[in-house]
């Protein structure tokens, strides 16, 4: 069985010893289970007479770490049993074009997770609105007047670009701030670019909880991501900013229907960002499962559970 991981370009640069990254743990677990794993990036994908290819590197495990052979191999994507499509945002034109390559993959030969077509059709910020009763009050707009009206109503708001990740470009704004016009014009590129605007949740000062899905299942293990010292949000992946959290029964009941709906859309691997039982974002492109931290806090082997789930999908390829 051969497995392909489409990862982010920065992960190629820091591939070895990078146990903060979810892909590190999944790849190592597959290698320890005697699976052949290859890695590539979206710029190394191609389509030749309608046949999708990947220029890729073969990964290997040594002394508990993972490495890759620096010689490139050009392989038909249909020759892989499983393809993990996990490049990070921004979901720009290059990213979208990469998803088109996978439209030509034979899904009876290769299972792709998450489904690139489903990712293409699901914006991590905007489509949170599918679950409107589970998220804070919000608008999606580029209008300064709309944003100011929303700000005046809610006193404090959060402004988010639609296609970034890891908190990039996310800002808060309080009513009466002298920089209001500058911040709105900057975020919307002078009212030409849509953004997500949400009511600020006061408990954000305690961070946000990462709730994780595997298919229809809401995992019982979760972590709290604490704001960095110089920011209102989590933006630094280090041990001191990621603490053990508990999933409440109320959260599990609320979020199980979300897991089922997303799984039906072709998005079984999902991470929710949650504050005060409200979903602020749905991560489907390359959701981090915080495996290192979960394993440490819960005496767990989350990578084994994830990989067992992934291999179970090979028995039921998409028709």
N, C-alpha and C positions, 0 to 999 in steps of 0.2 A: 504494500500500500504506500503510495507516494502522496505527500501533502504539500500544498503550496500556501505560503503566507505572503500576502501583499501588505507590506508594512510601510511605515513612514520613512522618508529619506534620512531623517535625523537618527532613526533607529539603526540604520545601516552603519552610520558613523560610530555609534555607541552600542554596538550589538553585544559585545562580550561583557560579562559581569554586570549587566544592567537589570538587576532583579527588582527594580521599582516598576518595570514595565510588564503588563499582563502577557504580552507575546513571549517574553523570556520564559515564563513559567510553563505556558502551554507548549512551546517548542521543545523545551527541555524534557517535559513529561512524555511527549510523543517520541523523542529520541531514546529516552530510557525504556520505552516500550517497544523498541526496535522498529519504529516507523521511520521511513525516509522523509526528511523535511527539506524543502527548498524555500528560499526567500527571494522576493523581488520587490520592486517599487513601481508606481504607476507609469513612470517615464520609460520603463523597460518592457511594457506591454506592446503587442503589435497585432495586426490583422493582415494575414496573407491569403489573398483569394478567398476571403470569408472564413479562414481558419484562424482562431485566436492562439497566440503564442506568448510566452514569457521568457525573456532572458533572465536567468535566475542563478543563484548560488546555492550549493548544497551545504546545509548546516550539519554540525557534528557536536557531540558532547564530550567533554574531557574534564575529569576531576570536579564534577558538579557544575561546570560552567558550559556555555555554548559558544561556538565559534562558527566561521563559515569559510569554505574553500573559495579563494579569490578568483578562481577561473569561472567565467560565465558559461552557462549551458543554455541553448535555445530549445525549449520544450513546448509541445502542444499543451495547452491548458486542459484539453480533454483527456490527456494522459494521467491527470491527477484524480484521485478518488475524492479528495476534499480540498477546497480552496477557501482559505480564511481571508476575506476582504476587509482589511483593517488599516487603511491609510487615515491619517488624521486630517481634519479640516485645516485650512478653509476649503469649503465645497465650492471651488471655483471652476472655470471652464475646463481646465486640465483634469480635475477630479471627475467632472461630469462625463468627459470624453472617455475616461478610463472605464466608467460604468457601462458605456456603450459597447466596449470590447466584450464584456461578459454577456451581452445579449446574444452573442454568437456561440456561446458554450453550450454543449449538449448536456442538459440537466439530468438525463438518464445515465450519464457517465460520470459527471462531476457535480457534487453538492457544493454550493457556494453559500457561505455564512459570514455576515448577514447578506441577504440577497442585494446585490448592487442596484437592481431596479427599484427595490423597496426603499433603499437608502436614498436614491435619486428622487423618489416621490415623497420623502418625509424630511421636512426641515426640523432640526432638533429644537429650535426655539418656537417657530410658528405653529407646528403641528401639536405642540403641547395643548393648544386650544381645543383639540379633539376631546380633551378631558377637562372641560371648562369648570366643572363643579369642584375639581380637585386642584385648581391652581389659583394664584392670587389674581385680583382684578388686573386687566391688561388691555392694551391696544397695540396694533401693528400699523405703523404710519410713517410717513416722512414729513408730515405737516407740523410746522412749529406751533401753529395756533392750537392744533389738537393736543400736542404734548403739553403745552402750557395750561390748557384747560384741565387736562388729566392731573397735572402737577398741583394746580390750585385745589382740586377736589380731594387729593390724597395726601398733601403736605410733603411727602417724600417718595421718590420713585427710583426705579432702576432702569437704565437704558442699555440695551444689548444689541450688538451687531448680529445679523441673522446667520452668518456662515463662518464664524470663528469658533475657537475652542479654548478650554483651560482658562476661562475668564478673560481672555484677551479683549480689550476694548470696552469691557463692561464698566459702567460708571453709575454713581448715585447722584441724585440732585434733590436739594431741599427747596421748598418754596421760599422766595426772597433772596436766593443766592445771586450775587451780582454778576456771576458768570453764566447765568441761565442761557442767554441767547447764544453765547460762544459755544457752550457745551452742546446745545441742540444742533446748531449749525455744523459743528464738527462731526457729531455722530451721524447726522443725516446727509452729510456732504451738501450743505446748503439746500436742504429739502428736496434732494433728488434720489435718496436711498432709503428704502424701508428699514425700520428697526423695530424691535420688540421693546415695549415699555410696560413695566410691571409696577404695581404698588409695592413699596418697600415693606418687608415683614420685619418687625422689630427684633424677633428672635434670630435674625441673621447674624447678630453680633456673636452668637454662640456657634456659628458655622452652619453647614448643611450636611445632611445625612445622605450617604450613598446607598440606595436600595437597589439590589441586583436581581435580574431575572435570568432564568434558564428555561426557555420555552414558556410553558404555562405556570411555572413554579416561581414564586417569590422566595428567594433564599432567606433563611433565618439569620444568617450572619451579615453584619453591616458595620460600617465605620462612620465616624463623624469627622468631617474635614473642617478644621478650624481656620479662621481668618489669619493671614500673616500679620506680623506686628505693624507693618506699614501700609496695610490695605484693609478694606472692609470685607474682603472675600478671600477664600482659599486660592492661593496662586503659587504655592511652593510645596512640592512633594517631598516632605521630609518627616521623619518619625515623630517629631514634636507636634506636628500639625495634623496628625491622623491618629485618632483615638478610638477605642472600642465603643460601639454603640449597640443599642438594643432595638429590635424591630417590635413595635407594639402590636397587639392583636388588632387594634383599630386600623393601623397602617396596612397590615397584611390583608384584612378584609377589603379595604379601599383599593389596594393596588393589584390584587389578583385579577380582577376583570381587565385592568390595563395590560397586564402581562398576556392574557389570553388574546386580546384584540391585536396587540403588536405581533405576537407569534403568528396569528392568522395572516398578517400582512407580509410575512417573510422576515420578521425581525425578532428572532428568538433570543439574541444576546443583547441585553439592554441594561443600562444603568440609569436610575432616576436620581436627580438631585432634589432633595426634599427639605423644606424648612417648615416646622410647625404643621406637619401633615399636609403641606401644600407642595405640589410638584412645580418646581421653577424651571426645570429643563429635563428633556428626555434624550439620553445619549445613545445613539444607534450606530455611529460611524466606526468608532474604535473604543467602545466603553471600557474603562479601567475597572477591573475587579479587585484592585488593591490586595492582591494575593499574598504578598509578603506580610502585610499588616494583618490581614484576616487570619492567616496561619499562626502568626505570633500571638495575637490576642485571644484566639479561640482554640489553640492547640489543634489545628485543622489542616487538611490537605486539599484546599479548594481547587487546585489545578487538576487533581485526579477526578473530582466530581465534574468539572467543566469538560475535560477530555472524554470522560465516559458519555456525557451528553452528546458531544460532537460525534463520536463514533456511532452512537445509536441512530443518528440522522442518516447514516450511510445505508441503513436498511430500508429507508423510505425516500428514495430520490424523488424530486419533483417531476411530474409527468408532463 
